[in-house]
Each structure stands twice: as C-alpha cells, then as structure tokens.
Amino acid sequence: MKVLVTGATGRLGRVVVPRLREDGHTVRATSRRPRTDPGVEWVAADLATGDGLADAVDGVDGILHLASAPNRGTHEVDVLGTRRLVVAAGQAGVRHLVYVSIVGVDRVPIPYYRHKLAAEQVVAAGPVPWSVLRATQFPEFLDDLLRMSSRFGPTIGDRAILAQPVDPAEVAARLVARLAAGPLRGIEEYGGPEVLRFDEAVRAWRAARHSRRPLLPVRLPGRLGRTLRDGGLVTTALPKGTRTWADYLADTYGGTTRR
Ligand SMILES: NC(=O)c1ccc[n+]([C@@H]2O[C@H](COP(=O)([O-])OP(=O)(O)OC[C@H]3O[C@@H](n4cnc5c(N)ncnc54)[C@H](OP(=O)(O)O)[C@@H]3O)[C@@H](O)[C@H]2O)c1
C-alpha cells in the first residue's frame, strides 16, 4: 500500500515510518517543515491551515493519522485539522484512515482528551472508511511526567493512580496491522503488559536512576482523581504489548546515575 503518515516526526511517527517500510509499504509522510530523509516521500502540510493536505492525500491507499498538538491550538489542529484531513482524503478516494487516540478519552476529564474524543467523532462521521486505535501512555511520557513532578525535590503524585505504559514500537506494529486488516469502523484499545500504581512506577524509576528522592503523596481531588484511581487510563483489551516499564527503564537508565 501507499500510506500517508501524519505526525511522522513525532515520538510515535518515528517508529511507525520504519515499521511500514519493513512491511513493504511505500511511505509518504507529513511535517510542517520541509524534510528530505531518504526512503520516504515528505510533503509539507499543516493541519491548522489545511496547507498541503490535498497534495499529501493524493494517490494514497491508506492514512495513519498521528499528528496532534496537545499543548497549543489543540482544537484547531486535532479537531478542525482532522476534519480538513478526512474531507481531503474523502475527495481523494482514500480507502482506510486509522486514527490513533488514547485509552480513557471517553472518561478522563482532561481538556486534551476532550479534543481527542471530538477528533475520533470527526473520523467516524467522515467519508473515509476508518478505524480508531486507542493506546495507553508511552513510557517516555510517564518518564517526562515523573521528572516534571520531581522539579522541586521529592516526586509529587497520587500513589493510587493506575497507568499501563506501552512501548510506541509495539503500538506502531499494531497500527500497521490494523491498517492492513482493513476498516474496523470501530474503536480498538491497546495497552502495555502491566497495570502499575503510581507509587510502584515511581519506585522502579527511582531505583533505575539511583535516586533517593522521596515520594510526596498527594490525593488528586475531584472527578479527575477518582477516574485516574479507578483505572480510567488502563484497558483490559487483548492482545497487549510485551515491553514493560522495567524494560524501558533498563534501556534508558541502565548503567547510568541520574538523580
Ligand atoms: N504520548 C503518549 O503517551 C500517547 C499515548 C497514546 C496515544 N498518543 C497519540 O499518539 C499520537 C502521536 O503522539 P506523539 O507522542 O508521537 O506526538 P508528538 O511527539 O508530540 O508529535 C506530534 C506530531 O504532530 C505533528 N503536528 C503538530 N502540529 C501539527 C500541525 N499543525 N499540522 C500537522 N502536523 C502537526 C508534529 O509534526 P511537525 O512538528 O513535524 O510538523 C509531530 O510529528 C498523538 O495523536 C497522541 O495523542 C500518544
């Protein structure tokens, strides 16, 4: 297949592109900036304006839609930009669009998730046969979060929150398989191999970094805290990934000392 990847420069996109190529697909990829890496046909496109989208979708069989702007302009990029993409893809006769979303977008009250859910609905209502794959958190995201939560010394967090980190390379493999299997016209979930409490995740993180930072427990209030403690971010869906939080920590911090 000739496959367009939006968000190809991102954390997930960087492992999706080689995976597609390994499986014998021809890859076209978008970024807002011009790029020229070999083996990939790059198209400059911006979901916020629609610039470049008609060229990006022209002649492709399928789309893996990964691009997202969680921090700024999320409605414009994720919701309206997704609408611009599906309209262009419909006009170009694209046969399957797979949208990557996040486990919990339909229950965890975080503004970003509201936009992701709205984008899922845009995909489902659009003219292109579709699938949605909701993944749990990437371990890099949890790692970033723990570093941020430790800025002032101790690691601050609600120890009963549940997480289920999943390796982006395993999500990439699942996305490519989903694309090849054809439109689901539905939502599939994919999570990591184990559900961890926040305090367990912190303990392993501290050990891997040879850190003696204490955990300063707080109780996240309200519906957000309740939903996160009740497993709003985790899934029982099978199959699941195999690479654990401990595997990620060993790869990232093995043999080093970082506090
Ligand atoms: N991080 C997680 O734990 C996690 C878990 C489950 C699902 N997801 C989902 O997986 C997807 C990829 O996540 P990620 O962590 O790989 O993201 P990321 O590293 O933040 O990358 C974001 C990508 O979006 C592109 N982008 C941003 N604004 C754009 C715009 N206006 N027009 C076109 N492209 C734009 C960027 O491309 P350029 O800067 O090159 O233009 C970049 O490639 C997202 O949809 C996210 O919601 C993430």
The ligand as an SDF file (V2000), in Angstrom:
LIG
                    3D

 48 52  0  0  0  0  0  0  0  0999 V2000
    2.3650   10.2770   24.1110 N   0  0  0  0  0  0  0  0  0  0  0  0
    1.5890    9.2920   24.5510 C   0  0  0  0  0  0  0  0  0  0  0  0
    1.7850    8.7330   25.6580 O   0  0  0  0  0  0  0  0  0  0  0  0
    0.4230    8.8250   23.6800 C   0  0  0  0  0  0  0  0  0  0  0  0
   -0.3190    7.7070   24.0770 C   0  0  0  0  0  0  0  0  0  0  0  0
   -1.3480    7.2600   23.2550 C   0  0  0  0  0  0  0  0  0  0  0  0
   -1.6360    7.9300   22.0780 C   0  0  0  0  0  0  0  0  0  0  0  0
   -0.9160    9.0450   21.7370 N   0  0  0  0  0  0  0  0  0  0  0  0
   -1.2590    9.7240   20.4770 C   0  0  0  0  0  0  0  0  0  0  0  0
   -0.2780    9.3660   19.5200 O   0  0  0  0  0  0  0  0  0  0  0  0
   -0.1280   10.4250   18.5900 C   0  0  0  0  0  0  0  0  0  0  0  0
    1.3470   10.7510   18.4440 C   0  0  0  0  0  0  0  0  0  0  0  0
    1.8630   11.1250   19.7040 O   0  0  0  0  0  0  0  0  0  0  0  0
    3.3910   11.5360   19.8450 P   0  0  0  0  0  0  0  0  0  0  0  0
    3.7070   11.4670   21.3060 O   0  0  0  0  0  0  0  0  0  0  0  0
    4.2040   10.8030   18.8400 O   0  0  0  0  0  0  0  0  0  0  0  0
    3.3080   13.0850   19.4090 O   0  0  0  0  0  0  0  0  0  0  0  0
    4.4980   14.1450   19.3050 P   0  0  0  0  0  0  0  0  0  0  0  0
    5.8240   13.5120   19.5240 O   0  0  0  0  0  0  0  0  0  0  0  0
    4.0880   15.3170   20.1360 O   0  0  0  0  0  0  0  0  0  0  0  0
    4.4230   14.5880   17.7730 O   0  0  0  0  0  0  0  0  0  0  0  0
    3.3760   15.3850   17.3080 C   0  0  0  0  0  0  0  0  0  0  0  0
    3.3760   15.3510   15.7920 C   0  0  0  0  0  0  0  0  0  0  0  0
    2.2780   16.1460   15.3380 O   0  0  0  0  0  0  0  0  0  0  0  0
    2.7280   16.9690   14.2750 C   0  0  0  0  0  0  0  0  0  0  0  0
    1.9750   18.2210   14.2820 N   0  0  0  0  0  0  0  0  0  0  0  0
    1.8270   19.0900   15.3160 C   0  0  0  0  0  0  0  0  0  0  0  0
    1.0950   20.1630   14.9180 N   0  0  0  0  0  0  0  0  0  0  0  0
    0.7770   19.9520   13.6200 C   0  0  0  0  0  0  0  0  0  0  0  0
    0.0480   20.6900   12.6310 C   0  0  0  0  0  0  0  0  0  0  0  0
   -0.4780   21.9070   12.9010 N   0  0  0  0  0  0  0  0  0  0  0  0
   -0.0770   20.1680   11.3920 N   0  0  0  0  0  0  0  0  0  0  0  0
    0.4890   18.9830   11.0740 C   0  0  0  0  0  0  0  0  0  0  0  0
    1.1950   18.2250   11.9460 N   0  0  0  0  0  0  0  0  0  0  0  0
    1.3370   18.7200   13.2060 C   0  0  0  0  0  0  0  0  0  0  0  0
    4.2170   17.2060   14.5120 C   0  0  0  0  0  0  0  0  0  0  0  0
    4.8370   17.3600   13.2490 O   0  0  0  0  0  0  0  0  0  0  0  0
    5.8430   18.5820   12.8130 P   0  0  0  0  0  0  0  0  0  0  0  0
    6.2610   19.2740   14.0920 O   0  0  0  0  0  0  0  0  0  0  0  0
    6.9690   17.8650   12.1220 O   0  0  0  0  0  0  0  0  0  0  0  0
    5.0230   19.4060   11.9030 O   0  0  0  0  0  0  0  0  0  0  0  0
    4.6520   15.8890   15.1600 C   0  0  0  0  0  0  0  0  0  0  0  0
    5.0880   14.9760   14.1850 O   0  0  0  0  0  0  0  0  0  0  0  0
   -0.9750   11.5830   19.0990 C   0  0  0  0  0  0  0  0  0  0  0  0
   -2.1670   11.6130   18.3720 O   0  0  0  0  0  0  0  0  0  0  0  0
   -1.2350   11.2400   20.5590 C   0  0  0  0  0  0  0  0  0  0  0  0
   -2.4590   11.7450   21.0140 O   0  0  0  0  0  0  0  0  0  0  0  0
    0.1070    9.4780   22.4830 C   0  0  0  0  0  0  0  0  0  0  0  0
  1  2  1  0
  2  3  2  0
  2  4  1  0
  4  5  1  0
  4 48  2  0
  5  6  2  0
  6  7  1  0
  7  8  2  0
  8  9  1  0
  8 48  1  0
  9 10  1  0
  9 46  1  0
 10 11  1  0
 11 12  1  0
 11 44  1  0
 12 13  1  0
 13 14  1  0
 14 15  2  0
 14 16  1  0
 14 17  1  0
 17 18  1  0
 18 19  2  0
 18 20  1  0
 18 21  1  0
 21 22  1  0
 22 23  1  0
 23 24  1  0
 23 42  1  0
 24 25  1  0
 25 26  1  0
 25 36  1  0
 26 27  1  0
 26 35  1  0
 27 28  2  0
 28 29  1  0
 29 30  1  0
 29 35  2  0
 30 31  1  0
 30 32  2  0
 32 33  1  0
 33 34  2  0
 34 35  1  0
 36 37  1  0
 36 42  1  0
 37 38  1  0
 38 39  2  0
 38 40  1  0
 38 41  1  0
 42 43  1  0
 44 45  1  0
 44 46  1  0
 46 47  1  0
M  CHG  2   8   1  16  -1
M  END
$$$$
